[in-house]
């Protein structure tokens, strides 16, 4: 293989955020343990109609792939015990998701099951520089027909590799500590602490970590910032200190790096000697140190009268109403059916989603979770994260029963395979049905009241990547609606508050503690939705609600014209990006090109911004200096593209290492190809894919201390049936009641002055209120109730665990890395997003 890339250090714009922040937050390799059961469980056996062809590799499969590749007679020269990225080794093994063109015949016809392949990431050195290289191995199970091939077809850059700049984490860490140790007198005077080079985890010491910037002449410039470790609460991102150092990292040789300018309180000093001398100047202005304390604690264990009683909880006395095939990870619930799978980089994805037997989506899953910051200090000014690099799946931690999910939820484990080891994530996915505190539908008529409970199904995980916890929900409603929802919590990545005359107050955030400022940032989480609305051949339209002036014959002669509104459809005829319309004045609808409902209307699904804090956002920054070409998907709220096997994803985890030269260029995917099919374009079969964004424009305030609250940082997108059925399909699924107040019929509108065949007389009193008096009817005025769907017939006794789960059943014993990840790609080596 010929590599034309530049040296690793020249390919990177922001990878040194990862390098420098290694060990800044510490996570854990999970103990290998089985799931623990909480609550009642499904007793009847249930089997998926097909195999889950997207399922993650089993431990046996991953080990077989590793063994097969190691024994290949190639020039890989793999080692089983790598000591650095200069060694060649298998970094990661996972399922290579099969192409839709191979899977669809198996799912929808009677074709054989598609071949199963593994996606393999190998750390490989060429001409002295380390690279991360993608391969594919298969078919599985391993046999004489299996082979190892470069995985190239899914990357439109023409490359299957990315340079890895993390050549020696230990040396980089020691460089930062050495730099900080050389100015111990300064940090002691200004911050009241020094680094402990012998024990970097000293809770009373300081830490120093960089943010990198690529320069046109080659190499990197790093700005190092000092932090307190926050060992007590884990609140390190709330404890930045006001000292920054600039490092010339233009050389690939770390030994040649040089510390240059220093920045403190808005003033730049040419070197540490000038900085040190300035401390003796009577006019030198000191800023307060940012000191840890109880203000960073996420809990308050004090006694307060308002929480003397436990809160209400949801229970499930008779077990779940969904069906779950745990082996195939197949779920069936009130007409919905789908498969669940996971990936190390992106967490949960759903495949082959159907409703009432009809196809809705082939694939629904996360692509990337990006955060982009802004500020006037050297750290915040260019900070960004792409959290698939650190692993939204790897960091799906064990869920807390009764808190993350109801006590009665079903829990699933997840596994991932890295550096020849299989790691188990116990109870990292939960499945549960929940009845909302608001109805799905209701109506009060003259003689009756009808109310239908709103029960929905949720597939949930929580990915904690550094300082942020992302709760991700896939929600299914009884009418066929799907919702994807994200809620964020955790510690914000704050900035040091600089009190000087040059600072523009509140330009990038708010002062939120003695020496702390918030930092404005955008969260943009990108999802893929491969819609198959009643089949794979679809069209997209923008159905606009527009004002118009009309003339109607029935208005004449009194009204010559009438100002009104009407519907206008605008077909989406080429690949494009769309933003949510002003005043919600357009519906984005994906229609079946072939199937219609009983009334002759095209079957469709509407895509809309859902529940949460307003419309979902896209990136505010235009042509981001930091992100380069790596996140063009973030420039609009959603995109509609042709679906292609060669374009399975909008992003790749390794793009974090080379944002200006990404392995996948989204702008090449969204290149305005025609979406018109049939006679106009026989090369396109009408199979659409939509990429949409969730997230928030986050301007943290004092209420984000110590943790951001989920209800203030949630966003969602909903896929809502639009003429998909002949009428509301939830009528056959919901549970509810009709209260018959009189007779047997509903009568007219509630409150209407009307006497019908229900023998009911309405009397109007002087105060204008309406009163009723029964004259016969059902039971002389006694209300009767008629239920649709099962009801509770008697009281139930629930065990304490159904109300407050026994936390001794929590499997994980630690969320701390047991040993340093020599690859530099470890889960705890960054703040995260």
N, C-alpha and C positions, 0 to 999 in steps of 0.2 A: 504494500500500500504506500502511495506517495503522499506525503504531507506537505502542503504549500503554506501552512499557517505561519505566522510570525512566532517569535519566542513567546512563551506563556505569559511572561510579565507584561508583554505589549498587547495582549489580546483582551485585557480585562479593563473594565471601567469601575466596577465596584466590588470585586471579589474580596478585597481586603477588609471589607466589613466583616466578612465571614472569618478571615484569618485572624484579625485582631481581636475579635470578640469571642474567640475560642475559650471555652470553659467559663464564659461570663454567666450563662445560666446553665445549670446542671440538670440533666435528665437521667433517665434510667433505662437500662435494658431490662425488659420485664422478666420476672421469674417465670419459668416454664410451669404452667399450672392449668388445670381444667377450669371450665366455667363453673360458677356457682349459681344455683337456681334461686330465684326470688319469686315468691308467690305461686299461684296455681298455674299449671301447665296443660297444654293440649295433650289429650290422652289418645285420640284416634290417630292412626297412621295416615299419612298423606304423602303423595308422591308427585313430583313435578312431571309435566308431560314430556319434557325433553331434558337432556343433560345441560348443565350450566357450562357452556363452552368458553365462558369468559372468566371462570373461577381462577383464583390465585393458585400458583403451584403449591402442591403439598410438600412437606418436608422431604419425603422420599423422592419426589420428582426433582426438587432443587438439588439434592445431594447427587442424584444420578446425572444431572446436567453438569454440575461442577466436575464430577469424576470423568465424564466423557470429554469435556474440553481440555482438562489437564493432560489427558492421555493422547490428545491429538498430535500427530507428527508435524507440527508447524513450528514457526519461529517465534511463537508467543513467549516461550521461556518462562512459564508461570511458576510462581512459588506458592507454597501453602502457608508460609510463615513470613509474610512481608514485614519489613521494619520501617519502610518509608514509601513514598510514591515513586521513588526511583526504582523500586521493584515492580515487576509485572505480576498482577494478581487479579482474580475475579472479584470485582467490587460488589456487584449486585446481580441477582437472578430473579426474574419475575415472569409472569405470563405475558406473552406477546398476544394481545387481543386479536382474534381472527378478523379478517376483512369481512365487511357486510356482504359482499358479493359471494363469499364462500359460506357464510352463515345463513343467509336468507333462505336458500333452497332447503337447508336442513330444518329450519324453523317452520316454514310455511308450506313446504311440499314434503315429499318423502325421500329426499336426497340423503346420502350418508352423512355422518357427522364430520365436520371439517377437521383437518389435521390440527394437532396441538403443537405449538412451538413455544420456546422460551426466549425472552428478551434478556440479553446478557450485557452488562456494562463492565468493561475490563480497563483497569488502570495499566497503561502501556507507555513505555518510554521510547522515543524516537530521537536520535541525534542528541541525546542527553536531556531532552525536555519531556516531562510527563504529559500524557493526554488521557482523556476519558473517551473510550471508543465503544460504540454500540455494535453488537453482533446478534445474530439469531441462531438458535440451536434447535434442531428437531428433524423430522417429526418425533413427538413423544408418544409412547414410551421409547426410550433409547433402544435402537436396534441397529442392524447392519446398514439400514437405509438412512440413518440419521447423519447429519452433517452440520458443520459450523460455517455460517456465511456472514459477510458484512451486512449489517442492517442499514440500507441506504434509501430504500424506496419511499420512506415516510418523511424524509427531510428535504425540503425544497432548496436548501442551500447548496446541495450537491456534496455535502460532507456528512459523515457519520461519526465525527469526532469533534471534541472541544479541548483546547489546551487547558491544563490544570496548573494554575499558578502556585498552588500550595505545596511547595517543594519541601519545606521542613517547618512544621508548626512549632516545634520545640525551639528552634533557633529564632523564629520571629517573636515568640513569647518572651524569650530571654532578652532579645533586643529591646522590646518595650520596657521590660523591668529594669534593664541596665540604664536606659535613658532616664527613667523615673528615679532610679537610685542616685544618679549623678546630680539631681536637683533636690535631694532630700532636705537640704536646709531651706530651700524655697517653699516646698510643700509643707514642711513643719510649721513655718511661720505663717503661711497664708491659709492652710487647710487644717493644721493641727494634727497631721498624720504623715506617714511615709509609706513607701512600698516595703514589703517584706519579700525580698528576692528568694530567700530560702523557703518561705511558705507563702506562695501567692494567695492562698485561701484564708489568710489571717483575717478574721472578722474586724480587726481594728486597723488594718492596713489600707492601702490604696491600690487601685488597679489602673492600667492605662491601655486603651484600645483605640484602633484607628478607623478612619473612613478614607477609602481610596478614591482617587480621581485620575483618570487617564489623561495624558498630555500628548499633543500632536507630535512632538519630537521623539516620542517613545517612552515607555515605562510609566511609572506611577508617581504621584505625589500623595503622601499620606498626611492627614491631620490626626494626631493623637490627642485624645481627651482623657482626663483623669476622672475616676469614679470611686465612690465608696462601694464596698462589696454587698451590703444589705443582706448579710447572712441570716439575720433574725426573721425577716419577713419575705425574702426573695424579691425585694423591691429595688433591685439595682438600677432599673431604668428610671427610678424616681430620684436617684442620688448622683447625678452628674455634678462635677466640680468645675470651677471656672478657669482652669488652666489647660491650654492647648499647645501642642508642639508640631511644627511642620517637618516632615521627613522627606528627603530626596531619595526616592526609591526607583530612580530611572535605570539602575543597574539590575540585572537578573541575579547578581551576586549579593546576597543580603549583607555580607561583610563590608560591601562598599557603600551601603546606605549611610546617609549623613543627616544629623539633626540640624535644622537651620533656625527659622524664626519661631518665636514664641508669641502667644496671643493671650492677653489677660485684660478683662474689663474694657474691651473695645480698643485696646492699644496693642500694636504689633512691635515686638522687640527683635532686633536683628539676630540675636543669639542669646544663649543662657547667661552669658556674662553681662550683657546689657540689661537683661531682665533682673539679674541679681543686684546689679548696681542701682537700678531704679527703686528697689525696696528702701534704700536709704534716703531717697529724695523726700523732703518734708511734704511735697505736694502729691506724692504717690497716693492714689485712692484705692483702698482695699474694699473688696466685696465680701460679704459674710459667707462662711463655708456652708455647704448644704449638708446638714447633720441628720443622720438617721434617728428615728425615735418611734414612739407609739403611733404617730400620725401615719406611718406606712403600714401598720398592721391591717390585715384584711378582716379581722374579727374584733369584736368588742364583747368580751365575756362578762361584762358587768350585769348586775341585776337591775332590771327595769320593770316597773309594774305593768306596762302595756303588753309585755310578752310573757306574762305568767302562764297563759294558756297556750297549748299548741295550736297551729293553724289548721284549717280544714284540709283534708286530703281526699284524693280520688281512690276508690276501691273497685275491684272487679270480682264479685263473689262467685260467679259461675264460670270463670275461665275465659280465655279469648274467643272471639268470634271470627278471627282470621285463621287461616291454615298456613302452616310453615313446614316446608321440607328443609330441615337443617342441613342435610348432606348437600343438596343442590342449591340451597339458599334461594328457594322459590317461595313467593308469598302470594296468597289468594285472599281477597277481602271484598265482599259485596260487588263483584263484577270486575274489580281490578286484579290483574295478574302481572307479575314481573320477577326478574332475577336480580339478586344483589351480589356485587363483587367489590373487591377493594384493590387499590394500587398503592405502592409505597409513597409515591409523590403526591397523589391527589385524593386519597381516601376512597369514599364510597362512590360507586357508579351503579346505575340501574340500567337493565337491558330488557328488551322485548316487552315493553309496557303495553298492555291491552286493557280495554274496558268493554265489558259485555261481549267479549269475544272478538271485538274489532281492534285492529292495530291503531295505536296512538303515537308511540315513540319507539324507535329502535334503541336509542341510547340517550342517557341523561347523566352527565357527570361533570365534576369540577375539572378545569384546565389549569388555572393558576390563581394564586392569592397574592396580589401585589399591594404594597403600601409605599407611598411616595410622600416624603416630608419636605418642609420648607422652613427656612429660618435665616437669621443673620449672623449665626456663629459658624465656625468651620466644620462642626459635626452635622448639625441639622440642615445646613445649607445644601447638601447634596445627598442626603440619606435616602435609600430605597431598599426594599426587600422583595424578593420573589420566593414565597414560602414553599412552593412545591420543591424547591431545591433542598430545603431542610426536611421536607417530608410531612405533608398533611395527613398521609396515611401512617407513616412511621410514628407520628406523634399523636395518634388517636389513643389517648390514655383510657384507663378503666373508668367506667362511668359510676357515679355514686347512686346506688339504688334509693329510691324515695326522694331524690333531690334532682339529679340530672334527668331521671326518668321516673315514672310512677313505680311503686314497689312491685306491682304486678307485671311489669314489662318482661318480655323475653329478651335474653341477652345472647349475643354472638361474639366469639373471639375473632381476631384477625391475626394473620401471620405475615412475616416478611423475611427475606433471605438476603443476608449481607455478609461479605467477607467469610464465606464458607460456613456461616452459622444461620440457623433458623430461630427467629425470635417470635414469641407468642405474646399477643396483646389480649389479655383476658377481658371479657365483658366490655369490649370497646364499641359495640354497636347495640342499640336497643330498638325493639319493635313494640309498639303498643297502640291501642285504640284509646281515644279520650273523648269524653262528652263535654263540649264547650259550655261556657256559662251563658251563651246566647243561642237562640234557636236557629235551625236551618230555614224554617219558614213558619208563618203563623197567619191567622186571620180571625178577626172578630166580626161575626155577622149579627143580624138582628136576633136570631134565636139560637145561635151556636158560637162556640169558640173552638178553633182547631190550632194545635201547637205540635210541631215536629222537632224532636231533639236533633242537635247537630253533633253527630259523632264522626270523627275522622281518624285516619290511620297515620302514624308517624314512624319513619325510619330515621334514627338520630345518631349522631356521633359528635364528639368534641375533640377538636385538634388544638392542642396547646403548643404553639410554636414560639418559643422564647417567652416574651412578656404577654402575648395575647392568647386568649382562649376563644376559639371560634366554635360555636354550637351550630351545627348544620343539620337542617331538617328537610326531609322529603315528605310532603303531606298530601294525603289522598282524601278527597271528599266524595260523598255518595252520589253526587250528580255527574261525576266524571272529571271534576277539576283536579289539577295537580298544582302544587305550590312548592317552590324551592325557597327556603328561608335561611338567613344567616343572622345570628346574634353574636356580638362581640363583647367580651369582658376581659378582665386582667388589668395589668399595670400599663399605663401609657408610657411611651418613650419620650420623656420630658427633656426640656432644655434648661440649662443653667440661667438663672435670672441675673442679668447684668444691669446694675443701677448706675447708669452714667448719662451724661447730658446728650450723648450722640444717639442713644437708643430711641427708636420710635415705638412708643408704648402701644401695645395691643396690635401691632402690625402682623405678627406671626402667631400670636397666642395671648394668653392672659397670665398674670402673676397668680400662682396658686399655692405658694408657701413662701417661707422666709427668703429662700434663695432659689426658687424654682419657678419656671415658666412652662406653660403648655406649648405645644408645637403643632401648628396646623398640618394636617396630612390627609391624603385621600386613600381610602381602601377601595380597591377594585378587584373583585373576585369574578373570574370569567368562567362561564359554564357553556357546555355544548349540549344542544338539544337536537338530535337527529329525528325530526318529526316524520312519521308515516301515518298521516291522518286518513284513516280508512283505506290504507294502502300506501305504497311508496311514491306514487305519482301525485305531486302536490303543486299548488300555485300559492303565491302570497299576494295579498292586496292590502292597500291602505284604504280603509273605508272611512271617509271623512264626513263629519257632520258640519255642514256649511250653511251660513245664512243666505237667503235668497228672497227676492221680491217676485211674487207670482200674481197672475190674474186668473181667477176662477169664474166660470159662468154663473155659478150659484151665488156669487158675491154681488152680481150686478143687479141694479145699477147703483146700489148704495155704496159699495166699496170697489173702486176701480182696480186697486192693487192691494195686495196683502203681504206684509213683511213676515216671513216665516223661515223655516229651515228644511233641509232635505239631505239625503245621503248621496255621496258621490264616491265611486270606487276608482282608485288609481292602481292599476296592476304594477307590481314590482317586477320589472322586466330584465333587470341586471343585478349582479352582486353589488351590495351597497351596505353602508352603515346607516342606522336610523337612531334618532333620539326621541324620547317620549314627547308627544306633541303638547303644545300649550293648551291649557284648558281641557286637557284630555280629549281634544277635538278630533282624534283619529283612532280607529280600531285597527290594530295589526292582526290580520287573520290569515291563517294558513288553511286553504281549502283543498279538499280532494278534487282532483281533476276529473274523476270518473264517477264517484259515488254521490248519490243524493238521498235525502230523506223522503218520507212519504208525501211531502208537500212540494216536491220538486226543487227543494233548496239544496245547494251544495253542502256537504258535510264539512264542518270546519272546527278549528280551535283558535281562539283568540289569545294573543300574547299580551299581557298587561302587567304594569308595575303593581305589586300586590300589597299585602299588609306590611306595616313597618313605619319608619320615619320618612314619609314622603316618597317621591319617586326615587328609584335607584339611580345612582350617579355614574358618570364617567369621569375620566381624569381631567382635572382643571388645567394642569400645565400643558402648554402647547410645545410639541417637539422637545420633549424632556432631554436636557443635556445629559442626565445620568442614565436614563433608560435606553437611549439610542433607538434602535430598531426592534427592541425586544418586546414591546408591549403596545403595539399599534391597535390591538383589540380593545384597548382601554379608551380609545378616542371617541367612541360612540356608545350609546346605551345597548344597542344590539346590532347584529349583522345577519344578513341572509346570504348564503353562499350555495353554490352547487356542492352536493356531497360527492366526494371522491375517495377511493381507497388510499390514494397517495397523499391525502390531506386529512389524516385521522385526528389531528390535534391542532389547537391554536398556539400552543406553547410547549416548551420542553424544559425540564428542571435544569439542564446544563446551560440554558441561556443566561442564567445568573452569572456564569463565569465569563461570558462574552456578549454583553448586551448590545454592543455596537456591530457585532458580526455574528448574529444569532444563527443557530443551526436550523431554525424555522423562522421564515419571514412572513408574518401574517399579511403584510401588504401585498405579497405575491399571491396569497390565497384569495384575498378580497380585491380582485383586479378587474372588476366590472365585466366579468364574463356574462353572456346572455343567460337568462333564466326562462326564456321561451323555448318550449319543447314541441315535439310533434313534427308536423310538416316543415316548420320554420327552422328546426335544428334537430336533425336526427342523431347527433352525437350526445344529446342530453336527454335523459329519461324522466326528468321532472322530480328527481329526488333532492329535496332541500335539506339544508342543515342551518340551524340558527345558533349563533353564539350570543349570549346575553351576559350582562354584568350586574352583580350585586355589590353592596358596599356602603360607604358613607363618606361625606365630606366631614371629617372629624375635627372640630375645634374644641379640644378639651377645656373644661372649666373647673372650678373648685369642687363641683360635684363628682368629678372623675377621680378624686383623691379619697381613698387609696385606689379604688378599682372603678373602671367604667361599668355602668349598669346596662344590662342587656336590653331592657325595653327602650332605652334611648339610643341604641346603636343597632337596630335591627332593620333589615330590608328583605324584600322578597319579590319574586316574579311568579305570576300565576298563568297557567294554561287552562283556559276556560272553554268548555264545549260551546260551539256556536252553530246551531242547527245540526249538531252531530246526531241527535236522536229525534224521534218524532214528537216527544214531549219530555217533561222532566223525569229522568230515570230514577231519581231518588225516591219517588213515591212507592216503589216496590221494596225499598231498603230501609227507610227511616222507621223509627219507633216514635209514636206520638199518641195524642188523645184528642177526641172530639167531645166537648162538653155540650150536651143538648139541654138548653135552658127551657124550652117549651116545644111541644109537639115532636115532629120528626124531620122537619126541613130547616134550612138555614134562614129563610126569609130574605129580606133585603139588606141594605147597608145598616150597620150598627148606628143606632141613634135616629134612624129614619122614622118619620111619623107615618106609619103605614099599618093598616089592619088587613091581614090576609087570612088564609085558611087555617092559621094556627090558633084562632080564637084568643088572640092577645090584643088588648086595648092599651094604647099608650095615652097617658094623660099628661097634658102640659100644665105645669104649675106656674104660678105668677112669677116665680124667679127665673123662669125659662128652662129649668132642668127637666130632663125627661125621666119619668118614673114608669114602672111597669106593674101591672096587676094581672094575675093569672085568672083566667076563666076557663077552667078545664085543662086539657092538654095532658102532658105526661106527668102523672102523679101530682096534679094540682100544684104546680110550681116547683117541684123538687127536681134539681139538676141531676141528670144521668150522664155517665161517662162511658164512652165507647173507645177502646184502645185499638190501635193498629200496631202490630209487633208485640213481642212478649213483654210482660210486666213482672215486677216483683210481687209475689202473692203472699209472702210472709217475711218476717224479720230474719236476718241472718246474723250469725256470730262470726266475727273475723278474728284471726289471731293477731297478736300485737305486731308481728312482723309485717302484716299487711298495712299497718298504719305507720310504723316506725321500724324500718328494716334493721336487723342485727348487723352492725358494721363489722363484726368479727368475721363475717363472710366475705369481706373485701379481700381480694386475692393479692393484689400488689403490696409489696413490703417496702419498696423504695422507688423513687423517681429520680435516682441519681446514677450517672454513668459510673460503671464499676472500673473502667479503665479508659485511658485516652484513646480516641480514634485516630490512628496514625494517618488516615487518609485525609484528614481535614474536613471530612463531610459528616462528622458526627452530629448527633441530634442536639447536643448541648453547647455547640461552639459558636453561638450567635445569640443576639437578642431575639432574633426572629422578626416578625412583622410588627 
